[in-house]
Protein backbone atom coordinates (compact mmCIF):
# COMPACT_ATOMS: atom_id res chain seq x y z
CA UNK A 1 0.00 0.00 0.00
CA UNK A 2 1.34 3.42 -0.94
CA UNK A 3 2.14 5.98 1.69
CA UNK A 4 -0.48 8.70 1.59
CA UNK A 5 0.77 12.16 2.63
CA UNK A 6 -0.65 13.52 5.87
CA UNK A 7 -1.66 16.68 4.00
CA UNK A 8 -3.86 14.61 1.66
CA UNK A 9 -5.45 12.78 4.59
CA UNK A 10 -6.12 16.13 6.24
CA UNK A 11 -7.64 17.59 3.06
CA UNK A 12 -10.02 14.62 2.87
CA UNK A 13 -11.04 14.97 6.53
CA UNK A 14 -9.32 11.87 7.92
CA UNK A 15 -7.08 14.10 10.04
CA UNK A 16 -7.81 17.49 11.61
CA UNK A 17 -7.59 20.25 9.04
CA UNK A 18 -5.21 23.18 9.26
CA UNK A 19 -6.56 26.01 11.37
CA UNK A 20 -9.02 23.92 13.37
CA UNK A 21 -8.98 24.67 17.08
CA UNK A 22 -7.93 21.49 18.92
CA UNK A 23 -8.14 20.45 22.61
CA UNK A 24 -4.71 20.76 24.28
CA UNK A 25 -4.54 17.00 24.91
CA UNK A 26 -5.12 16.32 21.20
CA UNK A 27 -2.38 18.76 20.20
CA UNK A 28 0.01 17.00 22.57
CA UNK A 29 -1.06 13.51 21.41
CA UNK A 30 -0.59 14.34 17.73
CA UNK A 31 2.83 15.83 18.47
CA UNK A 32 3.98 12.85 20.59
CA UNK A 33 2.35 10.01 18.61
CA UNK A 34 1.89 11.19 15.00
CA UNK A 35 2.17 7.67 13.56
CA UNK A 36 -0.92 6.53 15.51
CA UNK A 37 -3.04 9.19 13.83
CA UNK A 38 -1.59 8.41 10.39
CA UNK A 39 -2.31 4.69 10.90
CA UNK A 40 -5.83 5.45 12.07
CA UNK A 41 -6.54 7.71 9.10
CA UNK A 42 -5.21 5.09 6.70
CA UNK A 43 -7.44 2.42 8.27
CA UNK A 44 -10.48 4.68 7.87
CA UNK A 45 -9.64 5.33 4.23
CA UNK A 46 -9.10 1.61 3.61
CA UNK A 47 -12.57 0.89 4.95
CA UNK A 48 -13.99 2.87 2.03
CA UNK A 49 -12.52 0.15 -0.23
CA UNK A 50 -11.26 2.69 -2.72
CA UNK A 51 -7.53 2.56 -2.09
CA UNK A 52 -7.15 1.18 -5.61
CA UNK A 53 -7.89 4.70 -6.79
CA UNK A 54 -4.59 5.84 -5.27
CA UNK A 55 -2.19 4.62 -7.96
CA UNK A 56 0.66 6.07 -9.94
CA UNK A 57 2.87 9.01 -9.05
CA UNK A 58 -0.02 11.44 -8.62
CA UNK A 59 -2.96 11.52 -6.26
CA UNK A 60 -6.19 10.39 -7.86
CA UNK A 61 -9.30 12.54 -7.72
CA UNK A 62 -11.42 9.45 -7.02
CA UNK A 63 -10.28 9.18 -3.39
CA UNK A 64 -13.36 9.80 -1.23
CA UNK A 65 -13.66 12.33 1.55
CA UNK A 66 -14.20 11.00 5.06
CA UNK A 67 -17.98 10.35 5.36
CA UNK A 68 -17.71 10.68 9.15
CA UNK A 69 -16.81 13.76 11.16
CA UNK A 70 -13.27 13.52 12.55
CA UNK A 71 -13.56 11.72 15.90
CA UNK A 72 -11.05 11.25 18.71
CA UNK A 73 -11.35 9.40 22.05
CA UNK A 74 -9.61 10.75 25.15
CA UNK A 75 -9.19 8.47 28.17
CA UNK A 76 -8.26 10.71 31.09
CA UNK A 77 -6.89 9.00 34.20
CA UNK A 78 -6.80 12.30 36.13
CA UNK A 79 -3.68 11.03 37.86
CA UNK A 80 -2.90 12.69 41.17
CA UNK A 81 -6.34 14.29 41.47
CA UNK A 82 -9.62 13.26 43.13
CA UNK A 83 -11.44 13.53 39.79
CA UNK A 84 -12.85 10.26 38.44
CA UNK A 85 -11.37 8.59 35.36
CA UNK A 86 -13.30 9.48 32.22
CA UNK A 87 -13.74 8.68 28.54
CA UNK A 88 -14.56 11.64 26.31
CA UNK A 89 -15.49 11.42 22.63
CA UNK A 90 -14.52 14.54 20.68
CA UNK A 91 -15.92 15.36 17.24
CA UNK A 92 -15.44 18.11 14.71
CA UNK A 93 -18.57 20.12 13.97
CA UNK A 94 -18.55 23.41 12.11
CA UNK A 95 -14.74 23.25 12.04
CA UNK A 96 -14.58 23.12 15.85
CA UNK A 97 -13.93 20.26 18.26
CA UNK A 98 -16.77 19.46 20.64
CA UNK A 99 -16.95 16.97 23.50
CA UNK A 100 -20.04 15.10 22.30
CA UNK A 101 -20.03 12.38 24.94
CA UNK A 102 -18.37 11.82 28.30
CA UNK A 103 -18.65 8.98 30.83
CA UNK A 104 -16.88 7.66 33.90
CA UNK A 105 -14.57 4.77 33.17
CA UNK A 106 -12.07 2.37 34.73
CA UNK A 107 -8.49 1.83 33.59
CA UNK A 108 -6.05 -0.87 34.71
CA UNK A 109 -4.79 -1.41 38.23
CA UNK A 110 -1.06 -1.00 38.93
CA UNK A 111 -0.58 1.31 35.92
CA UNK A 112 -1.49 -1.45 33.45
CA UNK A 113 -3.12 1.04 31.06
CA UNK A 114 -0.15 3.05 29.74
CA UNK A 115 -0.31 6.56 28.33
CA UNK A 116 -0.17 6.78 24.55
CA UNK A 117 -2.22 6.89 21.35
CA UNK A 118 -3.45 3.99 19.22
CA UNK A 119 -6.04 3.54 16.45
CA UNK A 120 -8.94 1.14 16.93
CA UNK A 121 -8.11 -2.01 14.96
CA UNK A 122 -10.85 -4.50 15.90
CA UNK A 123 -14.48 -4.08 16.94
CA UNK A 124 -17.02 -6.56 18.31
CA UNK A 125 -20.61 -6.07 19.39
CA UNK A 126 -20.09 -9.00 21.76
CA UNK A 127 -17.10 -11.27 22.36
CA UNK A 128 -15.21 -13.39 24.89
CA UNK A 129 -12.21 -11.80 26.58
CA UNK A 130 -9.40 -13.87 28.09
CA UNK A 131 -6.24 -12.94 29.89
CA UNK A 132 -4.48 -12.65 33.24
CA UNK A 133 -5.38 -10.25 36.03
CA UNK A 134 -2.53 -8.99 38.27
CA UNK A 135 -3.48 -9.66 41.91
CA UNK A 136 -1.17 -7.88 44.41
CA UNK A 137 0.54 -10.24 46.88
CA UNK A 138 3.29 -9.95 49.52
CA UNK A 139 6.75 -10.40 48.09
CA UNK A 140 7.23 -14.18 47.74
CA UNK A 141 10.23 -15.46 49.63
CA UNK A 142 11.05 -17.86 46.79
CA UNK A 143 11.43 -14.96 44.40
CA UNK A 144 13.68 -12.72 46.49
CA UNK A 145 16.57 -13.36 44.13
CA UNK A 146 14.56 -14.10 41.00
CA UNK A 147 14.96 -11.97 37.91
CA UNK A 148 11.88 -10.28 36.51
CA UNK A 149 11.55 -11.24 32.87
CA UNK A 150 8.62 -10.70 30.51
CA UNK A 151 5.20 -10.75 32.12
CA UNK A 152 1.72 -11.06 30.62
CA UNK A 153 -0.13 -8.09 29.23
CA UNK A 154 -3.86 -7.49 29.17
CA UNK A 155 -5.63 -9.84 26.82
CA UNK A 156 -3.01 -12.61 26.75
CA UNK A 157 -5.00 -15.79 26.33
CA UNK A 158 -4.54 -18.46 29.03
CA UNK A 159 -4.59 -21.01 26.20
CA UNK A 160 -1.22 -19.64 25.08
CA UNK A 161 0.48 -21.44 27.98
CA UNK A 162 0.46 -22.13 31.71
CA UNK A 163 -0.29 -19.44 34.26
CA UNK A 164 2.94 -17.47 34.71
CA UNK A 165 4.56 -17.36 38.15
CA UNK A 166 4.27 -14.45 40.53
CA UNK A 167 6.56 -11.55 39.75
CA UNK A 168 7.01 -7.80 39.69
CA UNK A 169 4.49 -5.74 37.78
CA UNK A 170 5.06 -1.97 37.73
CA UNK A 171 6.86 -2.12 41.05
CA UNK A 172 4.37 -4.39 42.85
CA UNK A 173 4.51 -8.14 43.49
CA UNK A 174 1.57 -9.90 41.87
CA UNK A 175 0.24 -13.32 41.04
CA UNK A 176 -1.53 -13.83 37.71
CA UNK A 177 -5.17 -14.86 37.92
CA UNK A 178 -6.64 -16.17 34.63
CA UNK A 179 -9.99 -14.81 33.49
CA UNK A 180 -12.34 -15.98 30.75
CA UNK A 181 -15.25 -13.54 30.46
CA UNK A 182 -18.01 -14.27 27.95
CA UNK A 183 -20.64 -11.89 26.63
CA UNK A 184 -18.53 -8.71 26.83
CA UNK A 185 -20.32 -6.06 24.76
CA UNK A 186 -19.31 -3.07 22.65
CA UNK A 187 -15.61 -3.91 22.37
CA UNK A 188 -13.08 -1.79 20.45
CA UNK A 189 -9.47 -3.05 20.61
CA UNK A 190 -6.82 -0.35 20.29
CA UNK A 191 -3.57 -1.59 21.93
CA UNK A 192 -2.90 -5.32 21.80
CA UNK A 193 -5.37 -6.87 24.24
CA UNK A 194 -6.53 -3.49 25.58
CA UNK A 195 -9.93 -2.28 24.50
CA UNK A 196 -12.78 0.09 25.19
CA UNK A 197 -15.71 -2.04 26.36
CA UNK A 198 -18.56 -2.62 28.77
CA UNK A 199 -17.90 -4.43 32.01
CA UNK A 200 -20.27 -4.68 34.99
CA UNK A 201 -18.95 -2.90 38.08
CA UNK A 202 -20.61 -1.49 41.17
CA UNK A 203 -18.90 1.85 40.53
CA UNK A 204 -16.83 3.49 37.81
CA UNK A 205 -14.15 6.14 37.80
CA UNK A 206 -11.02 4.51 39.22
CA UNK A 207 -8.52 1.75 38.24
CA UNK A 208 -10.12 -1.72 38.39
CA UNK A 209 -9.34 -3.56 35.15
CA UNK A 210 -6.45 -5.70 33.89
CA UNK A 211 -5.58 -2.94 31.40
CA UNK A 212 -8.73 -2.30 29.39
CA UNK A 213 -10.94 0.78 29.59
CA UNK A 214 -14.25 -0.30 31.13
CA UNK A 215 -17.52 1.63 30.95
CA UNK A 216 -21.16 1.15 32.01
CA UNK A 217 -23.34 -0.66 29.45
CA UNK A 218 -25.21 2.33 27.98
CA UNK A 219 -22.04 4.41 27.91
CA UNK A 220 -20.02 1.69 26.17
CA UNK A 221 -22.79 1.36 23.58
CA UNK A 222 -22.81 5.12 22.97
CA UNK A 223 -19.02 5.24 22.56
CA UNK A 224 -19.14 2.24 20.21
CA UNK A 225 -21.69 3.98 17.99
CA UNK A 226 -19.67 7.20 17.88
CA UNK A 227 -16.39 5.51 16.90
CA UNK A 228 -15.18 3.25 14.12
CA UNK A 229 -12.13 1.38 12.86
CA UNK A 230 -9.19 3.78 12.81
CA UNK A 231 -10.53 6.17 15.46
CA UNK A 232 -7.55 7.09 17.63
CA UNK A 233 -7.75 6.45 21.38
CA UNK A 234 -5.41 8.56 23.52
CA UNK A 235 -4.77 7.58 27.14
CA UNK A 236 -3.48 10.49 29.19
CA UNK A 237 -2.62 11.05 32.83
CA UNK A 238 -4.48 14.34 32.61
CA UNK A 239 -1.73 16.94 32.98
CA UNK A 240 -3.71 19.49 30.96
CA UNK A 241 -7.29 20.65 31.19
CA UNK A 242 -9.14 19.66 28.02
CA UNK A 243 -12.69 20.49 29.01
CA UNK A 244 -14.81 22.00 26.26
ChimeraX attribute file (.defattr): number of C-alpha atoms within 10 A of each C-alpha:
attribute: neighborCount
match mode: 1-to-1
recipient: residues
	/A:1	9
	/A:2	10
	/A:3	8
	/A:4	13
	/A:5	10
	/A:6	17
	/A:7	14
	/A:8	13
	/A:9	20
	/A:10	18
	/A:11	14
	/A:12	18
	/A:13	19
	/A:14	28
	/A:15	22
	/A:16	25
	/A:17	17
	/A:18	10
	/A:19	8
	/A:20	12
	/A:21	13
	/A:22	18
	/A:23	19
	/A:24	13
	/A:25	20
	/A:26	17
	/A:27	11
	/A:28	14
	/A:29	22
	/A:30	16
	/A:31	10
	/A:32	12
	/A:33	14
	/A:34	14
	/A:35	14
	/A:36	22
	/A:37	25
	/A:38	23
	/A:39	18
	/A:40	23
	/A:41	26
	/A:42	22
	/A:43	19
	/A:44	21
	/A:45	22
	/A:46	15
	/A:47	12
	/A:48	13
	/A:49	11
	/A:50	12
	/A:51	17
	/A:52	12
	/A:53	13
	/A:54	17
	/A:55	11
	/A:56	8
	/A:57	7
	/A:58	7
	/A:59	13
	/A:60	13
	/A:61	8
	/A:62	11
	/A:63	18
	/A:64	15
	/A:65	14
	/A:66	18
	/A:67	12
	/A:68	14
	/A:69	17
	/A:70	22
	/A:71	24
	/A:72	24
	/A:73	26
	/A:74	23
	/A:75	27
	/A:76	27
	/A:77	26
	/A:78	19
	/A:79	14
	/A:80	9
	/A:81	10
	/A:82	9
	/A:83	13
	/A:84	17
	/A:85	23
	/A:86	22
	/A:87	28
	/A:88	22
	/A:89	21
	/A:90	25
	/A:91	21
	/A:92	21
	/A:93	12
	/A:94	9
	/A:95	16
	/A:96	14
	/A:97	20
	/A:98	18
	/A:99	18
	/A:100	15
	/A:101	15
	/A:102	17
	/A:103	20
	/A:104	20
	/A:105	30
	/A:106	30
	/A:107	30
	/A:108	22
	/A:109	19
	/A:110	19
	/A:111	14
	/A:112	21
	/A:113	23
	/A:114	14
	/A:115	16
	/A:116	16
	/A:117	25
	/A:118	24
	/A:119	28
	/A:120	25
	/A:121	19
	/A:122	15
	/A:123	20
	/A:124	14
	/A:125	13
	/A:126	14
	/A:127	14
	/A:128	12
	/A:129	17
	/A:130	18
	/A:131	23
	/A:132	23
	/A:133	23
	/A:134	27
	/A:135	16
	/A:136	17
	/A:137	13
	/A:138	9
	/A:139	14
	/A:140	13
	/A:141	8
	/A:142	8
	/A:143	14
	/A:144	9
	/A:145	7
	/A:146	11
	/A:147	9
	/A:148	11
	/A:149	7
	/A:150	10
	/A:151	14
	/A:152	16
	/A:153	19
	/A:154	23
	/A:155	22
	/A:156	20
	/A:157	19
	/A:158	17
	/A:159	10
	/A:160	8
	/A:161	8
	/A:162	9
	/A:163	16
	/A:164	15
	/A:165	11
	/A:166	21
	/A:167	25
	/A:168	21
	/A:169	20
	/A:170	11
	/A:171	9
	/A:172	14
	/A:173	17
	/A:174	21
	/A:175	20
	/A:176	18
	/A:177	14
	/A:178	18
	/A:179	16
	/A:180	12
	/A:181	12
	/A:182	11
	/A:183	12
	/A:184	17
	/A:185	20
	/A:186	25
	/A:187	28
	/A:188	29
	/A:189	22
	/A:190	23
	/A:191	22
	/A:192	13
	/A:193	18
	/A:194	23
	/A:195	23
	/A:196	29
	/A:197	27
	/A:198	25
	/A:199	23
	/A:200	11
	/A:201	12
	/A:202	6
	/A:203	12
	/A:204	20
	/A:205	20
	/A:206	21
	/A:207	22
	/A:208	19
	/A:209	20
	/A:210	26
	/A:211	27
	/A:212	29
	/A:213	28
	/A:214	30
	/A:215	27
	/A:216	19
	/A:217	16
	/A:218	12
	/A:219	20
	/A:220	24
	/A:221	17
	/A:222	15
	/A:223	24
	/A:224	20
	/A:225	10
	/A:226	19
	/A:227	22
	/A:228	21
	/A:229	21
	/A:230	27
	/A:231	26
	/A:232	26
	/A:233	30
	/A:234	25
	/A:235	22
	/A:236	21
	/A:237	16
	/A:238	18
	/A:239	13
	/A:240	13
	/A:241	11
	/A:242	15
	/A:243	10
	/A:244	9
